[in-house]
């Protein structure tokens, strides 16, 4: 018998629409720049910053701030913990997707 869907297994830190998009993108493209994520997700800078902070607080991403010439550059890396959490999130969805 297959395992049923358990909404309690969905990680609240990932489950928000924008945070899910960030995690999905980073799972394939880590690291990514702040501007790359902003363009990909269609988020405003302030909104993206807020959601990145939530993922960073959970230990799922790391933000590295540097300069490219005189311009600030923020690079976002998916951590090992974040990669594992995203895999667990996807596993929790499998019963809904027929997997």
KEDRENZA-415920 format. One record per residue: residue number from 0; residue in three letters; chain; x, z, y of N, C-alpha, C, O, CB in turn. Coordinates in steps of 0.02 Angstrom, whole numbers. Each point is the difference from the previous one (the first is absolute). Glycine has a CB too. Layout:
<atoms>
ATOM    n  res  chain     npx     npz     npy    capx    capz    capy     cpx     cpz     cpy     opx     opz     opy    cbpx    cbpz    cbpy
ATOM  NUM  ala      A       X       Z       Y       X       Z       Y       X       Z       Y       X       Z       Y       X       Z       Y
...
</atoms>
This chain:
<atoms>
ATOM    n  res  chain     npx     npz     npy    capx    capz    capy     cpx     cpz     cpy     opx     opz     opy    cbpx    cbpz    cbpy
ATOM    0  unk      A      42       0     -59     -42       0      59      44       0      62      50      37       4    -142      24     -66
ATOM    1  unk      A      74    -102     111      42      -5      59     -13      59      47     -53      30       0      54    -155     -10
ATOM    2  unk      A      49     140      49      -4      55      48     -45     -22      57       5     -56      24     110      98     -55
ATOM    3  unk      A    -159       3      54     -45     -15      55      34       9      67      54      29       5    -149       5     -75
ATOM    4  unk      A      64     -60     121      26       6      68      -8      71      24     -52      31      -8      24    -151      31
ATOM    5  unk      A      81     146       8       0      68      28      22      -5      73      60      -7      14     -35      60    -128
ATOM    6  unk      A     -72     -50     160      16      -6      71      48      54      23      36      -9      49    -148     -41     -30
ATOM    7  unk      A     115     106     -54      46      54      17      73     -19      -9      44      33      28    -132      46     -60
ATOM    8  unk      A     100    -132      -6      69     -23     -10      25     -44      58      60     -14       3     -80      19    -126
ATOM    9  unk      A     -25     -25     168      22     -42      56      34      43      52     -28      50      24     -66    -130     -44
ATOM   10  unk      A     155      62      37      41      37      47     -26     -11      71       0     -57      25     101      46    -101
ATOM   11  unk      A    -123      64     108     -28      -6      68      51     -26      51     -19     -31      49     -58     125     -77
ATOM   12  unk      A     140     -81      17      51     -24      46       5     -77      -2      20     -31      49      44     139     -64
ATOM   13  unk      A     -81    -137     -41       4     -73      -8     -69     -32      12      -3     -57      24      97      71    -106
ATOM   14  unk      A    -147      20      67     -66     -30      -5     -28     -30      64     -44     -44      -3      24     125     -86
ATOM   15  unk      A      43     -60     146     -24     -31      63      16     -74       1      53     -20     -24     -38     129      84
ATOM   16  unk      A     -59    -149     -33       8     -73      -1      67     -24      26      33     -40     -32    -156      31      46
ATOM   17  unk      A     144      34      43      64     -21      29      59      25     -41      48     -36     -11    -102      35     125
ATOM   18  unk      A      50      64    -136      55      28     -40       6     -37     -66      56     -10     -25     -73     123      79
ATOM   19  unk      A     -39    -132     -83       2     -38     -63      34     -68      13      41     -22     -41    -147      79       1
ATOM   20  unk      A      89     -89      95      33     -63      17      74       7      11      40     -42     -22    -146       5      73
ATOM   21  unk      A     126      91     -18      71      13      11      36       9     -66      53     -30     -12     -79      84     123
ATOM   22  unk      A      -2     -13    -154      31      14     -65       4     -64     -43      51     -12     -32     -94     130      38
ATOM   23  unk      A     -10    -158      -6      -1     -62     -39      54     -47      26      36     -31     -40    -159      45      17
ATOM   24  unk      A     129     -20      88      50     -45      29      71      25     -16      42     -39     -22    -123       8     114
ATOM   25  unk      A      92      95     -81      67      28     -13      18      -2     -74      60      -4     -16     -74      77     116
ATOM   26  unk      A     -35     -72    -144      17      -2     -71      32     -67     -18      34      -6     -51    -130      84      26
ATOM   27  unk      A      84    -129      66      29     -66     -12      55     -18      50      43     -42     -15    -152       7     -32
ATOM   28  unk      A     109      66     105      45     -22      54      42      55      31      25      -8      56    -107     -79     -33
ATOM   29  unk      A      91     143     -57      38      55      29      74     -18       2      26     -24     -50    -111     108       9
ATOM   30  unk      A     119     -72      96     -24      27      63     -34     -53      43      10     -60     -10      82     146       5
ATOM   31  unk      A    -131     -63      52     -33     -43      49       8      31      68       5      61       7     -89    -103     -93
ATOM   32  unk      A      84       1     137       5      27      68     -69      21      24     -51     -22     -27     150     -51      51
ATOM   33  unk      A    -100     115      26     -62      22      30     -41     -60      24     -60      -4     -13     114     112      48
ATOM   34  unk      A     -21    -155      -1     -36     -58      27     -27     -44     -56     -54     -29       6     127      32      95
ATOM   35  unk      A     -37      -8    -156     -23     -38     -58     -64      31     -28     -48     -35     -15     167       0     -11
ATOM   36  unk      A    -119     101      19     -60      34     -25     -58      -6      49     -57      -9     -20     131      89     -42
ATOM   37  unk      A     -58     -75     126     -52      -6      51     -33     -69      -4     -61      -6       2     123      87      73
ATOM   38  unk      A     -22    -132     -81     -26     -69      -4     -38     -11     -65     -54     -30       0     150      -9      70
ATOM   39  unk      A     -69      64    -125     -31     -10     -66     -68      35      -5     -47     -27     -28     161      17     -22
ATOM   40  unk      A    -117      71      76     -62      40      -7     -50     -12      56     -59      15      -7     126      70     -51
ATOM   41  unk      A     -44    -112     114     -44     -10      58     -14      64      38     -46       2      41      -4     -97    -102
ATOM   42  unk      A      88     147      47     -10      65      32      32       0      69      46     -38      14     -49      94    -126
ATOM   43  unk      A     -22     -12     155      34      12      63      61      43     -13       5      33     -52    -114     -43     117
ATOM   44  unk      A     155      11     -18      60      40      -9     -15      74      -9      29      33     -43      32    -116     111
ATOM   45  unk      A    -106     109     -27     -17      71      -4     -34      18     -66      15      52     -30     -25     -50     153
ATOM   46  unk      A     -36     -44    -145     -35      12     -62      48      -3     -59      -2      42     -45    -104     -90      95
ATOM   47  unk      A     149      -2     -50      50      -7     -53      46      61      -2      14      26     -54     -19    -152      64
ATOM   48  unk      A      27     149      48      44      58       3     -33      61     -31      33      38     -36      19     -84     139
ATOM   49  unk      A    -116      56     -89     -37      57     -27      -2      -2     -76      12      50     -33     -81     -46     137
ATOM   50  unk      A      55     -62    -132      -6      -7     -72      68       3     -34       6      26     -55    -109     -94      71
ATOM   51  unk      A     154      42      16      68       5     -27      21      73      -3      33      21     -48      -4    -135      92
ATOM   52  unk      A     -47     153       6      17      72       1     -33      36     -59      32      42     -32     -22     -46     158
ATOM   53  unk      A     -72     -13    -142     -35      31     -57      36     -17     -65       9      43     -44    -118     -49     106
ATOM   54  unk      A     130     -56     -69      36     -20     -61      69      32      -2      25      18     -54     -88    -127      52
ATOM   55  unk      A      95     116      59      65      33       4      -6      74     -17      41      28     -36      -4    -112     123
ATOM   56  unk      A     -89     117     -61     -11      71     -14     -12      11     -75      19      53     -26     -67     -39     140
ATOM   57  unk      A      18     -63    -148     -11       5     -72      64     -16     -40       2      10     -61    -121     -41      80
ATOM   58  unk      A     171       7      16      62     -17     -34      -1     -69     -31      43     -16     -41     -26     135      20
ATOM   59  unk      A     -65    -161      40      -8     -66     -31      41     -55      34      16     -50     -31    -129      86      -3
ATOM   60  unk      A     128     -26      97      42     -47      37      53      37      39      -4      61      10     -92    -142      -1
ATOM   61  unk      A     146      44      12      51      26      44       7     -49      58       6     -60     -11      56     120     -83
ATOM   62  unk      A     -63     -34     155       9     -41      59      72       9      25      22      56      12    -145     -48      18
ATOM   63  unk      A     158     -63     -22      69       1      25       0     -34      68     -17     -58       6      66      57    -124
ATOM   64  unk      A     -28      39     168       1     -26      68      72     -18      19      46      39      -9    -148      30      41
ATOM   65  unk      A     110    -130      -5      66     -24      20     -10     -47      60     -54      -4      29     101      15    -148
ATOM   66  unk      A       6     -45     136      -3     -49      54      26     -66     -26      48      -3     -38     -34      93     125
ATOM   67  unk      A     -46    -144     -64      24     -68     -12      18     -26      69     -43     -21      39     -29       1    -145
ATOM   68  unk      A     137      21     121      20     -13      68     -22      59      42      19      57     -13     -26    -183      -2
ATOM   69  unk      A     -33     113      66     -27      54      42     -73      16     -16     -30      44      32     109     -79      57
ATOM   70  unk      A    -107       1    -139     -70      10     -17      -7      50     -57      37      -5     -50     -64    -111      89
ATOM   71  unk      A     -19     164     -33     -11      46     -55     -29     -37     -61     -39     -47       7      21     142      76
ATOM   72  unk      A      38     -73    -141     -23     -31     -63     -18      56     -48      42      42     -16      30    -145      34
ATOM   73  unk      A    -134     103     -42     -22      48     -50     -11     -38     -65     -37     -48      -3     -18     122      90
ATOM   74  unk      A      89     -51    -139      -5     -29     -66     -34      51     -46      19      58       0      84    -131      18
ATOM   75  unk      A    -152      49     -56     -38      45     -44      18     -17     -72      -4     -57     -22     -90      67     106
ATOM   76  unk      A     113      42    -120      20      -6     -70     -50      38     -44     -20      55      17     142     -66      15
ATOM   77  unk      A    -142     -19     -87     -41      34     -49      47      44     -42      49     -25     -27    -136     -69      24
ATOM   78  unk      A      72     158      -2      42      45     -39     -17      -5     -74     -52     -29     -19      61     108     117
ATOM   79  unk      A      33     -51    -141     -15       1     -71     -65      38     -13     -41     -19     -42     164      14      15
ATOM   80  unk      A    -133      60      64     -61      39      -6     -61     -43      20     -52       3     -32     116     104      55
ATOM   81  unk      A     -56    -146      30     -53     -44      23     -16     -54     -50     -59     -16     -11      93      40     127
ATOM   82  unk      A      17     -54    -145     -10     -52     -51     -38      28     -60     -45     -32     -26     151     -26      64
ATOM   83  unk      A     -88     118     -59     -33      32     -57     -73      18      18     -45     -10     -41     156      56       1
ATOM   84  unk      A    -122     -21     101     -68      17      22     -44     -62       3     -59       3     -18     105      95      83
ATOM   85  unk      A     -18    -154     -42     -39     -61       5     -17     -26     -70     -55     -23     -12     111      -5     121
ATOM   86  unk      A      -9      33    -155     -13     -20     -70     -55      43     -30     -44     -25     -35     164     -13      22
ATOM   87  unk      A    -118     104      26     -52      45     -24     -68     -17      31     -51       2     -34     138      88      19
ATOM   88  unk      A     -87    -108      79     -61     -19      34     -31     -61     -34     -60      -2     -13     105      50     122
ATOM   89  unk      A      -3     -98    -122     -24     -61     -33     -26      15     -70     -51     -28     -22     132     -39      89
ATOM   90  unk      A     -47     111    -102     -22      20     -67     -69      33       3     -42      -9     -45     162      24       9
ATOM   91  unk      A    -132      25      88     -64      34       8     -57     -50      12     -57      14     -16     117      86      61
ATOM   92  unk      A     -44    -158     -16     -50     -51      13     -16     -44     -60     -53     -32      -3      92      32     120
ATOM   93  unk      A       5      -2    -166      -8     -45     -58     -68       5     -34     -28     -52     -17     149      61       1
ATOM   94  unk      A    -148      50       5     -66       3     -32     -55     -37      39     -47     -26     -29      80     135     -21
ATOM   95  unk      A     -26    -112     116     -50     -36      41      10     -75      -4     -46     -39      10      40     137      66
ATOM   96  unk      A      68    -118     -91      17     -71      -1      -1     -30     -70      18     -58      -9      52      79     110
ATOM   97  unk      A     -92      18    -148      -5     -25     -69      66       1     -37       8     -35     -50    -100     -35      88
ATOM   98  unk      A     139     109     -13      66       4     -32       7      61     -35      52      13     -30      -4     -81     115
</atoms>
